Each structure stands twice: as C-alpha cells, then as structure tokens.
Amino acid sequence: MKSFLSSLQRDWASWSPVERFVAVGFVTAAPIASLAFLLTL
C-alpha cells in the first residue's frame, strides 16, 4: 500500500494541470454521483 502511494505521488508530480484537474474532479464527483443515484432509487 505504501509503495502504491509513493508511486502515485511520483506520478502526480509528472501530471499536467489538466490531468490533475480531471483526477480531482472525478474523485470529487464519484461519491456525489453515487449518493445522488442512491437517493433517486
């Protein structure tokens, strides 16, 4: 798990701002979307 996190940090450093924005947006939107989906069932 620790090696996964360190590789993620290393990858993050090489990411472009656009890729970072998309990744953060996806991580933020995923739980909100799943919650909204559950509420509409």
C-alpha positions in Angstrom: 0.0 0.0 0.0 2.8 2.4 0.9 4.6 1.7 -2.4 1.3 2.4 -4.2 1.0 5.7 -2.5 4.7 6.7 -3.2 4.3 5.7 -6.9 1.0 7.8 -7.0 2.9 10.8 -5.6 5.7 10.3 -8.2 3.1 10.1 -11.0 1.2 13.1 -9.6 4.4 15.2 -9.9 4.6 14.4 -13.6 1.0 15.1 -14.3 -0.1 18.2 -16.2 -2.5 20.6 -14.5 -5.3 19.5 -16.8 -4.8 15.8 -15.8 -4.8 16.9 -12.1 -8.0 18.9 -12.5 -9.7 15.9 -14.2 -8.5 13.5 -11.5 -9.6 15.7 -8.6 -12.9 16.4 -10.3 -13.5 12.6 -10.8 -12.6 11.8 -7.2 -15.0 14.6 -6.0 -17.8 13.8 -8.4 -17.8 10.0 -8.0 -19.2 9.8 -4.4 -21.6 12.7 -5.1 -22.9 10.9 -8.2 -23.3 7.6 -6.3 -25.1 9.3 -3.5 -27.5 11.0 -5.8 -28.1 7.7 -7.6 -28.9 6.0 -4.3 -31.3 8.8 -3.4 -33.2 8.6 -6.6 -33.8 4.9 -6.4 
